[in-house]
Amino acid sequence: MSIVSQTRVPTTSPSIQDQSITTTFHVEVMHDLDTGEPTLVGSSDANHGDLQVVTADQVIAKAQEQHRLVSKAVKLALDYEAATKQTPAAPHRSWIVADRTTGMPLKGTCLPGCHGLHFEMRGGTADANDIQCTDFDQANSTELPIGCGSEDGQEWTTLSVLIQSYPVHPDEAKRVPLAAIEVTEDHYIEDLDPNGLATVIDKLQQRVDAMRVRHAELIRARAEYFGRQA
């Protein structure tokens, strides 16, 4: 069996750090021509110049190292996309309501991508610390069968990243966009055989890669916020 993986991701945008990631991972079972005995060999050189006998533990350790490098390559690609992607600026919703406590006007501007209904616009009054903008993680398709009581096995969306702000909160720190990760405690994915565990690992890795996209979106949202305050 031979597995070779090479990843190289150069950057051209001056707004992100110049870097290059290259990785080679080769594993092979070779049979001795005289005895027919199998031997496990591996190499981390593109030309197999360091081909040598390895143990299963060494392959596992090397695979973990390669996984980290591939994850770095994915992050670099996502950072590049976030830095160079041109998206048209959506018009911001702005509104004025009266503070329910003081009667003073509260002028708010929505977070970019806000999915909030802002019912206070209809009533005309609200508490300043209750007005919230939320950009839901609508691209999250990572669902896992998490057991939680009477509905064991139900597919639950996992590790959604919300971007939130309170645009007229008395504490100005609350007005700056921040992330919230939707997680649960004492909930389990049970009865996993090795293939099942591998599936969960792959899904969570995909979710981590998607969370990096949300990280870039949070950076953009905060930059847009501070740009409006300047």
Legacy VTK file of the C-alpha trace (Angstrom):
# vtk DataFile Version 3.0
C-alpha trace
ASCII
DATASET POLYDATA
POINTS 230 float
0.000 0.000 0.000
1.324 3.413 -0.860
-0.086 6.733 0.313
1.496 9.952 -0.853
0.186 13.366 0.110
1.717 16.649 -1.003
0.331 20.092 -0.259
1.878 23.383 -1.277
0.003 26.643 -0.811
1.912 29.827 -1.705
0.530 33.260 -0.921
0.508 36.314 -3.139
-1.547 38.763 -1.118
0.496 41.383 0.792
-2.179 41.476 3.517
-1.302 38.012 4.839
2.025 36.521 5.812
4.059 34.997 2.969
4.510 31.314 3.647
4.711 27.975 1.923
3.646 24.591 3.265
4.900 21.383 1.675
4.404 17.891 3.051
5.099 14.372 1.797
3.907 11.228 3.540
4.701 7.839 1.995
3.901 4.470 3.588
4.425 1.155 1.840
4.476 -2.571 2.576
7.377 -4.178 0.702
7.970 -7.916 0.382
11.449 -9.381 0.536
12.271 -10.931 -2.854
13.978 -13.911 -1.242
11.798 -14.683 1.773
8.522 -13.044 0.794
8.301 -11.520 4.272
6.501 -8.135 4.381
8.239 -5.042 5.703
6.633 -1.715 6.578
8.605 1.227 5.216
7.998 4.945 5.121
9.416 8.166 3.766
8.893 11.903 4.168
10.971 12.793 1.109
9.331 13.419 -2.263
11.968 11.218 -3.952
11.900 8.603 -1.151
15.511 9.397 -0.371
14.950 8.616 3.329
12.953 5.407 2.804
13.402 3.243 5.885
11.820 0.498 7.943
9.226 1.941 10.345
6.894 0.724 13.040
3.144 1.275 13.186
3.659 3.688 16.097
6.108 5.724 14.011
3.595 5.879 11.149
0.852 7.044 13.539
3.128 9.741 14.982
4.119 10.860 11.484
0.467 10.888 10.395
-0.375 13.204 13.289
2.436 15.538 12.246
1.213 15.488 8.628
-2.332 16.206 9.776
-1.101 19.335 11.547
0.657 20.469 8.378
-2.413 19.834 6.235
-4.525 21.779 8.751
-2.059 24.672 8.476
-2.376 24.508 4.683
-6.170 24.645 4.956
-5.951 27.607 7.331
-3.576 29.393 4.968
-5.948 28.851 2.046
-8.917 30.130 4.065
-6.948 33.152 5.290
-6.002 33.891 1.684
-9.638 33.618 0.576
-10.798 35.856 3.420
-8.124 38.444 2.640
-8.746 38.573 -1.112
-12.452 37.845 -1.450
-14.385 40.874 -2.568
-17.926 40.907 -1.239
-20.383 43.737 -1.951
-21.209 45.705 1.158
-24.802 45.132 2.193
-26.728 48.180 3.381
-26.917 48.410 7.158
-30.235 48.596 8.939
-30.366 51.616 11.169
-33.142 52.501 13.560
-34.044 54.795 16.440
-36.115 53.670 19.415
-36.687 55.143 22.858
-34.900 53.765 25.900
-37.613 52.174 28.031
-35.955 53.410 31.237
-34.820 56.932 30.372
-36.954 57.783 27.354
-33.805 58.934 25.526
-33.395 58.012 21.862
-31.297 54.937 21.067
-29.861 54.979 17.555
-28.624 51.568 16.451
-26.909 50.203 13.352
-27.122 46.494 12.615
-24.207 44.130 12.591
-23.348 43.101 8.994
-25.168 39.854 8.257
-27.535 40.280 11.203
-30.448 37.845 11.183
-32.211 39.463 14.158
-35.852 40.464 13.759
-35.473 43.506 16.029
-39.038 43.575 17.291
-38.179 46.764 19.196
-38.507 48.616 15.878
-42.233 47.901 15.935
-42.798 48.818 19.573
-40.624 51.912 19.469
-39.150 51.297 22.934
-36.608 48.849 24.335
-34.037 48.335 27.061
-30.628 49.263 25.700
-29.006 46.090 27.062
-31.613 43.833 25.389
-31.116 44.948 21.777
-28.993 42.261 20.168
-27.679 41.596 16.661
-26.844 37.997 15.723
-25.222 36.587 12.586
-26.102 32.876 12.713
-23.727 30.216 11.401
-25.986 29.266 8.511
-23.260 27.360 6.655
-22.880 24.823 9.482
-23.895 21.424 8.099
-22.022 19.379 10.725
-24.674 17.271 12.407
-23.851 14.421 14.790
-26.078 11.883 16.611
-25.687 13.273 20.111
-27.560 11.466 22.881
-29.380 13.735 25.304
-32.081 11.935 27.250
-35.324 10.942 25.602
-34.217 11.737 22.048
-31.004 9.725 21.841
-29.610 9.523 18.345
-31.124 12.779 17.114
-28.858 14.678 14.750
-27.674 17.884 16.417
-25.861 20.741 14.723
-22.405 20.872 16.284
-20.148 23.803 17.236
-21.992 26.623 15.521
-20.191 29.963 15.709
-22.480 32.956 16.185
-21.246 36.523 15.750
-23.103 38.862 18.095
-23.178 42.441 19.294
-25.375 44.704 21.405
-25.301 47.867 19.264
-26.601 50.360 21.892
-25.526 48.617 25.105
-24.467 51.005 27.936
-21.184 49.068 28.135
-19.363 50.005 24.928
-17.358 46.769 25.036
-20.613 44.894 24.431
-21.187 46.810 21.203
-18.091 45.332 19.523
-18.821 42.117 17.557
-17.819 38.978 19.461
-18.139 35.255 18.761
-20.230 32.746 20.705
-19.792 28.993 20.198
-22.904 26.911 20.703
-21.823 23.823 22.696
-23.442 21.471 25.210
-22.311 19.600 28.329
-23.010 15.985 29.372
-24.120 15.008 25.880
-22.460 12.045 24.212
-22.019 10.307 20.875
-22.015 6.701 21.961
-21.316 3.146 20.748
-18.644 4.188 18.257
-16.507 1.536 16.606
-13.194 2.652 15.019
-14.914 3.581 11.749
-17.577 5.527 13.614
-14.970 7.411 15.613
-13.051 8.177 12.416
-16.248 9.595 10.888
-16.771 11.871 13.889
-13.137 13.016 13.720
-13.521 13.878 10.026
-16.745 15.801 10.671
-15.182 17.750 13.534
-12.128 18.539 11.400
-14.448 19.910 8.713
-16.184 21.971 11.398
-12.847 23.343 12.658
-11.943 24.359 9.092
-15.323 26.106 8.775
-14.770 27.827 12.134
-11.622 29.356 10.661
-13.857 30.976 8.035
-16.045 32.365 10.818
-12.891 33.641 12.517
-12.051 35.625 9.381
-15.641 36.901 9.217
-15.446 38.042 12.840
-12.245 39.949 12.073
-13.976 41.651 9.139
-17.049 42.488 11.234
-14.908 44.089 13.945
-12.873 46.028 11.379
-16.112 47.300 9.838
-17.404 48.284 13.300
-14.285 50.215 14.237
-14.248 51.801 10.791
-17.734 53.220 11.472
-16.585 54.594 14.819
-13.589 56.422 13.337
LINES 1 231
230 0 1 2 3 4 5 6 7 8 9 10 11 12 13 14 15 16 17 18 19 20 21 22 23 24 25 26 27 28 29 30 31 32 33 34 35 36 37 38 39 40 41 42 43 44 45 46 47 48 49 50 51 52 53 54 55 56 57 58 59 60 61 62 63 64 65 66 67 68 69 70 71 72 73 74 75 76 77 78 79 80 81 82 83 84 85 86 87 88 89 90 91 92 93 94 95 96 97 98 99 100 101 102 103 104 105 106 107 108 109 110 111 112 113 114 115 116 117 118 119 120 121 122 123 124 125 126 127 128 129 130 131 132 133 134 135 136 137 138 139 140 141 142 143 144 145 146 147 148 149 150 151 152 153 154 155 156 157 158 159 160 161 162 163 164 165 166 167 168 169 170 171 172 173 174 175 176 177 178 179 180 181 182 183 184 185 186 187 188 189 190 191 192 193 194 195 196 197 198 199 200 201 202 203 204 205 206 207 208 209 210 211 212 213 214 215 216 217 218 219 220 221 222 223 224 225 226 227 228 229
